[in-house]
Amino acid sequence: MGRFLSWWDGVELWLSGLPFIAQTAVVMPVVLALAYGTAVVLDGALGNGIRLLHRARHSEEDVE
């Protein structure tokens, strides 16, 4: 863990030393990829949850 934290400190120092435009060019693809991945996972989870609720609701209607 200490090796990773030392590496991360070096990355932070390198990134903070870059000009703003370069920082943006380095950080934005990473942030956009993380946001896209999070949106895909949440969309899938929500879609499956809604599908399960519809299935449960329809099975309750069939019983009555």
Secondary structure, DSSP 4 states (H G I P E B T S, - for coil): -HHHHHHHHHHHHHHHHS-HHHHHHHHHHHHHHHHHHHHHHHHHHHHHHHHHHHHHHHHHHHH-
